[in-house]
Amino acid sequence: MKKGLKRFLTISSLLVFPGIFLISGCSEPGKTLNKGVKGPQIIVNPETVRLGVAKMKGTKFVFSGSGFEPGDSVFIKLLNVPVEGKKVDLSIASADVGKNGTFNAKVGILTKVSDFLRAEIGSNEKMENIIIITRPPMPAGTYTARAISMLSDKKAECTLNVKGPSLIDRLKDWIGTKLGKIVKK
């Protein structure tokens, strides 16, 4: 009886956990730029990111904007982020403005790890990239993101919601720790 129960639990977990991971990966359609706005504007997709290590590493978030000068460049800053008792502005992305005045600025893995998770990227014995947790991530909250033009005084703002890790995120991070992909120091 014990052997049969153990086998049942093993098979069940092999079916249940992948289903949970698939469901947790689903997301709502993204926000789009308002074509009726003539001046500069910016949006972010997704509007909410979570601070789970595995989740943040796998999340692709992009700031998109319009109403800027063709050929210009924009920098995206996250404003008033608490860092070591002070509030600072973090440069988190940049992009070139296209001929139609639009841009798409992707937030890179190094920014996600160092600025959002406040961790480091290292390697293990197998020379695989790992995330090394050295301090707590940035505080959860609603932050203002600002696109700043390099060639003009044009600016635009939107909000980015940063939430703590969900239960599923914590489970993924626990598994990542057990597999040696995440190291806590």
Solvent accessible surface area in square Angstrom, and as a share of the most:
residue,aa,sasa,rsa
1,M,211,0.94
2,K,176,0.75
3,K,168,0.71
4,G,45,0.44
5,L,102,0.51
6,K,145,0.62
7,R,168,0.61
8,F,130,0.54
9,L,103,0.51
10,T,70,0.41
11,I,90,0.46
12,S,29,0.19
13,S,41,0.27
14,L,119,0.59
15,L,128,0.64
16,V,81,0.47
17,F,83,0.35
18,P,66,0.42
19,G,27,0.26
20,I,52,0.26
21,F,59,0.25
22,L,137,0.68
23,I,132,0.67
24,S,33,0.21
25,G,55,0.53
26,C,102,0.61
27,S,102,0.66
28,E,153,0.69
29,P,131,0.83
30,G,50,0.48
31,K,99,0.42
32,T,110,0.64
33,L,44,0.22
34,N,89,0.46
35,K,190,0.81
36,G,59,0.57
37,V,62,0.36
38,K,180,0.76
39,G,32,0.31
40,P,44,0.28
41,Q,25,0.11
42,I,9,0.04
43,I,14,0.07
44,V,2,0.01
45,N,39,0.20
46,P,52,0.33
47,E,79,0.35
48,T,49,0.28
49,V,3,0.02
50,R,77,0.28
51,L,9,0.04
52,G,0,0.00
53,V,13,0.08
54,A,39,0.30
55,K,59,0.25
56,M,1,0.00
57,K,90,0.38
58,G,56,0.54
59,T,20,0.11
60,K,172,0.73
61,F,1,0.01
62,V,32,0.19
63,F,0,0.00
64,S,17,0.11
65,G,0,0.00
66,S,17,0.11
67,G,23,0.22
68,F,5,0.02
69,E,74,0.33
70,P,80,0.50
71,G,62,0.60
72,D,0,0.00
73,S,36,0.23
74,V,0,0.00
75,F,81,0.34
76,I,0,0.00
77,K,64,0.27
78,L,0,0.00
79,L,18,0.09
80,N,89,0.46
81,V,0,0.00
82,P,42,0.26
83,V,31,0.18
84,E,142,0.64
85,G,86,0.83
86,K,131,0.55
87,K,137,0.58
88,V,50,0.28
89,D,76,0.39
90,L,28,0.14
91,S,69,0.44
92,I,6,0.03
93,A,15,0.11
94,S,61,0.39
95,A,17,0.13
96,D,111,0.58
97,V,7,0.04
98,G,31,0.30
99,K,193,0.82
100,N,117,0.60
101,G,4,0.04
102,T,43,0.25
103,F,7,0.03
104,N,100,0.51
105,A,1,0.01
106,K,153,0.65
107,V,8,0.05
108,G,37,0.36
109,I,74,0.37
110,L,118,0.58
111,T,26,0.15
112,K,11,0.05
113,V,1,0.00
114,S,42,0.27
115,D,34,0.18
116,F,0,0.00
117,L,4,0.02
118,R,26,0.10
119,A,6,0.05
120,E,92,0.41
121,I,66,0.34
122,G,19,0.19
123,S,59,0.38
124,N,27,0.14
125,E,165,0.74
126,K,157,0.66
127,M,155,0.69
128,E,64,0.29
129,N,105,0.54
130,I,12,0.06
131,I,5,0.02
132,I,25,0.13
133,I,31,0.16
134,T,58,0.34
135,R,104,0.38
136,P,104,0.65
137,P,53,0.33
138,M,2,0.01
139,P,57,0.36
140,A,61,0.48
141,G,33,0.31
142,T,93,0.54
143,Y,16,0.06
144,T,46,0.27
145,A,0,0.00
146,R,68,0.25
147,A,0,0.00
148,I,44,0.22
149,S,7,0.04
150,M,107,0.48
151,L,136,0.67
152,S,42,0.27
153,D,129,0.67
154,K,59,0.25
155,K,108,0.46
156,A,10,0.07
157,E,90,0.40
158,C,20,0.12
159,T,72,0.42
160,L,0,0.00
161,N,47,0.24
162,V,2,0.01
163,K,94,0.40
164,G,26,0.25
165,P,37,0.23
166,S,36,0.23
167,L,147,0.73
168,I,43,0.22
169,D,4,0.02
170,R,142,0.52
171,L,45,0.22
172,K,42,0.18
173,D,18,0.09
174,W,145,0.51
175,I,55,0.28
176,G,10,0.10
177,T,51,0.30
178,K,135,0.57
179,L,123,0.61
180,G,28,0.27
181,K,80,0.34
182,I,7,0.04
183,V,49,0.28
184,K,135,0.57
185,K,171,0.73
